[in-house]
Amino acid sequence: MTPDVKHMKWWGWGEEGVFFNYLNKPQFAPFVKKALDIDLRPRKIDTIAFDPDTVPDSTLPDDLAAALVAVTSPDQVSVDPHERVVHGHGSSVTELLHVSRGDYGRLPEVVVYPATDTEVAGVLAAAVEHDAVVVPYGGGTNIARSLQLDPAEKRPIISLDTGLLSGLRELDEDSGLARVGGGMQGPALEEALNDRGWTLGHMPDSFTHSTVGGWAATRSSGMQSDKYGDIAGIVRGMTVVRPAGTVTLRPVPSESTGPSLREMFIGSEGRLGVITELWVQVHRLPAERVVVAYMYPEWKSAVAAIRQIAADEVPTTFVRISDGNETGFSLATQKAATTLKKKLEGKAQAGLWAVMRRRGWNTDQMCISYVCFEGLAADVAARRKAVDAIARRHGALSLGTGPGALYDQKKFDTPYLRDFLLEQDVMGDVSETAAPWSKLNGVHRAVYAAAEKAFAQLGRKGWIMSHLSHSYHAGACLYFTFAFKAGEKPDAEYALVKTAIQQAFVDAGGTLSHHHGVGMEHAPWMEQVVSTEGVALMRSLFDAADPGAHLNPGKVIDAPLTLFDNLE
Amino acid sequence: MTPDVKHMKWWGWGEEGVFFNYLNKPQFAPFVKKALDIDLRPRKIDTIAFDPDTVPDSTLPDDLAAALVAVTSPDQVSVDPHERVVHGHGSSVTELLHVSRGDYGRLPEVVVYPATDTEVAGVLAAAVEHDAVVVPYGGGTNIARSLQLDPAEKRPIISLDTGLLSGLRELDEDSGLARVGGGMQGPALEEALNDRGWTLGHMPDSFTHSTVGGWAATRSSGMQSDKYGDIAGIVRGMTVVRPAGTVTLRPVPSESTGPSLREMFIGSEGRLGVITELWVQVHRLPAERVVVAYMYPEWKSAVAAIRQIAADEVPTTFVRISDGNETGFSLATQKAATTLKKKLEGKAQAGLWAVMRRRGWNTDQMCISYVCFEGLAADVAARRKAVDAIARRHGALSLGTGPGALYDQKKFDTPYLRDFLLEQDVMGDVSETAAPWSKLNGVHRAVYAAAEKAFAQLGRKGWIMSHLSHSYHAGACLYFTFAFKAGEKPDAEYALVKTAIQQAFVDAGGTLSHHHGVGMEHAPWMEQVVSTEGVALMRSLFDAADPGAHLNPGKVIDAPLTLFDNLE
């Protein structure tokens, strides 16, 4: 019997029975028609039946199987076909494209669920002894192909599911620090903390299924990072089990003890060991939380306003602006007004539209912005007042708290959209970067130009939109969503568009990824971003730390499968 | 002719002609008498004449000399005895003790001043080819023995002075980012930035002589880190020249590109290469700057107040509290009142003392606190009001802005005190840690107990005092200053006391150093702090990145000279 660990659909994102639905969004189908020249059709399938007969038998060697059972228990070791398929991929769009069509790719020979550090150490020792590969698996949400397995790998592959390494183990209320199992998923942790009046506040799009250890291993960032920090700031201590021993880093607020081991494990994507436990910063639940929406006439003034909020050190939980395209998309995904309250809001919105029209705003260029404030009521009021003033100086109109409440409810729905599009034969995905403030507008322009050029090469209508989020003193993250109608070779077409966008990031002074990680998807650009000698140094570290290449090899650098492979 | 690069006294801290003076501080001598049972005597020496004849000739091999001149120029390569002595040590108290007595220790064979990345690469190539060691030298201010040379090193040692790798090279005003030469010293950089309306805001005690590259290489933090960040937060991009090539990390606000190379170089103390250029965050000079002083009845309530300021996210530039002993020391180092203004302030102070006495405060336990606010006048006023309220709730009295202005003036004077004490045959030094809020009081108690025990073992009266500074969400830094009358074996006595304090840090849940680095001084505790396997991983990195051990070997881990060696 396999342990009771929650997994996503084997063939797509999220929970069975949950989907993106456009039928209750009257403006969505016309929007897609205009944007992609596609006639949407109602969803045909609610699920894809899993057929174990389509899965090749595991070729796990008997001695390795015996060794894994010996260090755990029979219930913690599985060669079940469904288990192996679930653990054989992450959530990148190309992986889901193939898996949902029954093309599983390289599957792990076995899935193991260690429940303690000792068991993890046992699994690693068995892997080294039997010359196997270990790929740590958290929630399976990674979209940078950090979990995809190399078809050319001849050695047995063990998927090490961290699901049993879970639980809120300690809460230091004086310090705002919690000790948490690496395999704990977002909702379970947040619930356990909320019960005691605390919150982690780390809210990546993948929150509902991803794990704390996975966040650390992929250098994640949540939508509320302005207040709560990126995962590198949130994680203050950790335990990492390695084949040669266990690294324990005690939780301290900051330290000067040489090169940061903490910052080596963060982002290591399984290549340096298995992150089994973390000390994370937690915050008391705020007395008040408000999300205020603003509408700016155009992108540049909105970016300037956000830059000013950062420069003035106004404490915000998040600040976000959607560009003209994304604002248009947002308006198109609003549900039909069904309640009196919404009708009244509709009237208020109509009044705002009148003001905007009077001011001569171009509705295609308007940018909606959300700013979240948390704290004592008086602090929230003071901070909101400060941001109101900055927004006004940059030409914005306040839309109040109505749209913000809606934004807060919908915030984890986006990943379902990708599967919906896939079923409509549309390749849709996201890609994100970070850049200094001085380069943000240039990156934005360059990515649009690159995407449009790629769509033109495909000879198809495509769509791209963007928002700015995660602001820092020196810059911010730009997050792009793009889509196009798939043709004969969706992989290769995707590669063409994605490659164009990534290259535009790098050429315009941005980085490869702000918070999605590298995996195999972004590895080919690493030399351009951290320099050839930087990659060489990283390779020295990986080779020295894992001389037998047992730990998720081929991720971050030296990827065996690149996007370019799909072009052939 | 040697390049015009500013260096400190060859035998002590800072500039020739600048000293700590106690004669204008009427309460200082009685204080020292009480604290250390020592009768101070006026300073006997103003300087120590340098005698080149006491320095053994350089044994620099001719071929290496020729190679170094070939990659730079004759003017950039020096075997001058004074140069070699200056570059043969950092500023740890044991190094200064010996150097000031003419016991120079291991000296570098040669000092080189490369002026470009290409020249640095040339020096490194020459070192590898001729099997020499390279020790990068910035301002020489390090007190963790990161610059001390190993007497057992048989290979030629090249001191690579970064002084010509200087200059504010680019200022990105939109992003608040500056590109700076690694060898630029604090005052020159701050002046260049101030001229254009900007500030770095990084103010370590060593500021007047230390360099940007040195700050990065030792994982430094300045007294204003609450606002401006630790150096790891300030540095967003960098260039590091290594024997195999040059690593260039572009400036971005945050990124998810695998293990952080930036965070590997920060704190690397020369072991991974030479940091030649940095992109650092800079801020506009604040419209207003105010330092407000508060007096708390005792330590615990002051710590609780500071924790609350952090939890409420009140933007401050720094928050600092001195414990009872340090508050007493502060009062004892005040200059005699000579102006009417000061007399009036004295009267105001007398009024405060009356209030304190009425409240029954124990004057030995009172803690002075400084809080700095910067920004627009309205923001400063609002933040000060918020801190005033928190301070009041924790029993504090506001002392206004008078003492704070004084604090601001004196802030870089402390290091001179150590030399003054040395001349009085007193070993005085500092040691600092960081810990979670829940452990700070325990660390404070444990360090006092450990120091008192060590003083008792020496059979001498000793002094210890502390302040809390650098506050974070999860904890803060505790900074200790200690002193005792030296006996026959000042090295060994120092080792006994310092060892006791460092061990107390680690045992009580603190870290080894918050911002002084590791060097050789703290290396023996690394396994206790980052675990045995953590040190093993770091060793893998250093060995793989520098297989010939040419780059400042024996620092951070595997130190050839430990404090314990001095005990024998």
Chai-1 contact restraints between the chains, C-beta under 6 A:
chainA,res_idxA,chainB,res_idxB,connection_type,confidence,min_distance_angstrom,max_distance_angstrom,comment,restraint_id
A,D172,B,S438,contact,1.0,0.0,6.0,A-B,restraint_1
A,D174,B,W437,contact,1.0,0.0,6.0,A-B,restraint_2
A,D174,B,S438,contact,1.0,0.0,6.0,A-B,restraint_3
A,S175,B,P436,contact,1.0,0.0,6.0,A-B,restraint_4
A,S175,B,W437,contact,1.0,0.0,6.0,A-B,restraint_5
A,S175,B,S438,contact,1.0,0.0,6.0,A-B,restraint_6
A,S175,B,A474,contact,1.0,0.0,6.0,A-B,restraint_7
A,S175,B,G475,contact,1.0,0.0,6.0,A-B,restraint_8
A,G176,B,H473,contact,1.0,0.0,6.0,A-B,restraint_9
A,G176,B,A474,contact,1.0,0.0,6.0,A-B,restraint_10
A,L177,B,P436,contact,1.0,0.0,6.0,A-B,restraint_11
A,L177,B,A474,contact,1.0,0.0,6.0,A-B,restraint_12
A,R219,B,S256,contact,1.0,0.0,6.0,A-B,restraint_13
A,D230,B,S254,contact,1.0,0.0,6.0,A-B,restraint_14
A,R236,B,A474,contact,1.0,0.0,6.0,A-B,restraint_15
A,G245,B,E533,contact,1.0,0.0,6.0,A-B,restraint_16
A,T246,B,E533,contact,1.0,0.0,6.0,A-B,restraint_17
A,V247,B,S531,contact,1.0,0.0,6.0,A-B,restraint_18
A,V247,B,E533,contact,1.0,0.0,6.0,A-B,restraint_19
A,V247,B,G534,contact,1.0,0.0,6.0,A-B,restraint_20
A,T248,B,S531,contact,1.0,0.0,6.0,A-B,restraint_21
A,L249,B,V530,contact,1.0,0.0,6.0,A-B,restraint_22
A,V252,B,A434,contact,1.0,0.0,6.0,A-B,restraint_23
A,V252,B,T511,contact,1.0,0.0,6.0,A-B,restraint_24
A,P253,B,A434,contact,1.0,0.0,6.0,A-B,restraint_25
A,P253,B,Y472,contact,1.0,0.0,6.0,A-B,restraint_26
A,P253,B,A474,contact,1.0,0.0,6.0,A-B,restraint_27
A,P253,B,G475,contact,1.0,0.0,6.0,A-B,restraint_28
A,S254,B,D230,contact,1.0,0.0,6.0,A-B,restraint_29
A,S254,B,A434,contact,1.0,0.0,6.0,A-B,restraint_30
A,S254,B,Y472,contact,1.0,0.0,6.0,A-B,restraint_31
A,E255,B,A434,contact,1.0,0.0,6.0,A-B,restraint_32
A,E255,B,T511,contact,1.0,0.0,6.0,A-B,restraint_33
A,S256,B,R219,contact,1.0,0.0,6.0,A-B,restraint_34
A,S256,B,S513,contact,1.0,0.0,6.0,A-B,restraint_35
A,S256,B,H514,contact,1.0,0.0,6.0,A-B,restraint_36
A,S256,B,H515,contact,1.0,0.0,6.0,A-B,restraint_37
A,S256,B,G517,contact,1.0,0.0,6.0,A-B,restraint_38
A,T257,B,L512,contact,1.0,0.0,6.0,A-B,restraint_39
A,T257,B,V518,contact,1.0,0.0,6.0,A-B,restraint_40
A,T257,B,V529,contact,1.0,0.0,6.0,A-B,restraint_41
A,G258,B,G267,contact,1.0,0.0,6.0,A-B,restraint_42
A,G258,B,V518,contact,1.0,0.0,6.0,A-B,restraint_43
A,G258,B,V556,contact,1.0,0.0,6.0,A-B,restraint_44
A,P259,B,M264,contact,1.0,0.0,6.0,A-B,restraint_45
A,P259,B,G267,contact,1.0,0.0,6.0,A-B,restraint_46
A,P259,B,S268,contact,1.0,0.0,6.0,A-B,restraint_47
A,S260,B,E263,contact,1.0,0.0,6.0,A-B,restraint_48
A,L261,B,V530,contact,1.0,0.0,6.0,A-B,restraint_49
A,L261,B,G534,contact,1.0,0.0,6.0,A-B,restraint_50
A,E263,B,S260,contact,1.0,0.0,6.0,A-B,restraint_51
A,E263,B,E263,contact,1.0,0.0,6.0,A-B,restraint_52
A,M264,B,P259,contact,1.0,0.0,6.0,A-B,restraint_53
A,G267,B,G258,contact,1.0,0.0,6.0,A-B,restraint_54
A,G267,B,P259,contact,1.0,0.0,6.0,A-B,restraint_55
A,S268,B,P259,contact,1.0,0.0,6.0,A-B,restraint_56
A,Q281,B,H473,contact,1.0,0.0,6.0,A-B,restraint_57
A,Q281,B,A474,contact,1.0,0.0,6.0,A-B,restraint_58
A,E313,B,P315,contact,1.0,0.0,6.0,A-B,restraint_59
A,P315,B,E313,contact,1.0,0.0,6.0,A-B,restraint_60
A,A434,B,V252,contact,1.0,0.0,6.0,A-B,restraint_61
A,A434,B,P253,contact,1.0,0.0,6.0,A-B,restraint_62
A,A434,B,S254,contact,1.0,0.0,6.0,A-B,restraint_63
A,A434,B,E255,contact,1.0,0.0,6.0,A-B,restraint_64
A,P436,B,S175,contact,1.0,0.0,6.0,A-B,restraint_65
A,P436,B,L177,contact,1.0,0.0,6.0,A-B,restraint_66
A,W437,B,D174,contact,1.0,0.0,6.0,A-B,restraint_67
A,W437,B,S175,contact,1.0,0.0,6.0,A-B,restraint_68
A,S438,B,D172,contact,1.0,0.0,6.0,A-B,restraint_69
A,S438,B,D174,contact,1.0,0.0,6.0,A-B,restraint_70
A,S438,B,S175,contact,1.0,0.0,6.0,A-B,restraint_71
A,Y472,B,P253,contact,1.0,0.0,6.0,A-B,restraint_72
A,H473,B,G176,contact,1.0,0.0,6.0,A-B,restraint_73
A,H473,B,Q281,contact,1.0,0.0,6.0,A-B,restraint_74
A,A474,B,S175,contact,1.0,0.0,6.0,A-B,restraint_75
A,A474,B,G176,contact,1.0,0.0,6.0,A-B,restraint_76
A,A474,B,L177,contact,1.0,0.0,6.0,A-B,restraint_77
A,A474,B,R236,contact,1.0,0.0,6.0,A-B,restraint_78
A,A474,B,P253,contact,1.0,0.0,6.0,A-B,restraint_79
A,A474,B,Q281,contact,1.0,0.0,6.0,A-B,restraint_80
A,G475,B,S175,contact,1.0,0.0,6.0,A-B,restraint_81
A,G475,B,P253,contact,1.0,0.0,6.0,A-B,restraint_82
A,T511,B,V252,contact,1.0,0.0,6.0,A-B,restraint_83
A,T511,B,E255,contact,1.0,0.0,6.0,A-B,restraint_84
A,L512,B,T257,contact,1.0,0.0,6.0,A-B,restraint_85
A,S513,B,S256,contact,1.0,0.0,6.0,A-B,restraint_86
A,H514,B,S256,contact,1.0,0.0,6.0,A-B,restraint_87
A,H515,B,S256,contact,1.0,0.0,6.0,A-B,restraint_88
A,G517,B,S256,contact,1.0,0.0,6.0,A-B,restraint_89
A,V518,B,T257,contact,1.0,0.0,6.0,A-B,restraint_90
A,V518,B,G258,contact,1.0,0.0,6.0,A-B,restraint_91
A,V529,B,T257,contact,1.0,0.0,6.0,A-B,restraint_92
A,V530,B,L249,contact,1.0,0.0,6.0,A-B,restraint_93
A,V530,B,L261,contact,1.0,0.0,6.0,A-B,restraint_94
A,S531,B,V247,contact,1.0,0.0,6.0,A-B,restraint_95
A,S531,B,T248,contact,1.0,0.0,6.0,A-B,restraint_96
A,E533,B,G245,contact,1.0,0.0,6.0,A-B,restraint_97
A,E533,B,T246,contact,1.0,0.0,6.0,A-B,restraint_98
A,E533,B,V247,contact,1.0,0.0,6.0,A-B,restraint_99
A,G534,B,V247,contact,1.0,0.0,6.0,A-B,restraint_100
A,G534,B,L261,contact,1.0,0.0,6.0,A-B,restraint_101
A,L537,B,A545,contact,1.0,0.0,6.0,A-B,restraint_102
A,S540,B,A544,contact,1.0,0.0,6.0,A-B,restraint_103
A,S540,B,A545,contact,1.0,0.0,6.0,A-B,restraint_104
A,L541,B,L541,contact,1.0,0.0,6.0,A-B,restraint_105
A,A544,B,S540,contact,1.0,0.0,6.0,A-B,restraint_106
A,A544,B,A544,contact,1.0,0.0,6.0,A-B,restraint_107
A,A545,B,L537,contact,1.0,0.0,6.0,A-B,restraint_108
A,A545,B,S540,contact,1.0,0.0,6.0,A-B,restraint_109
A,V556,B,G258,contact,1.0,0.0,6.0,A-B,restraint_110
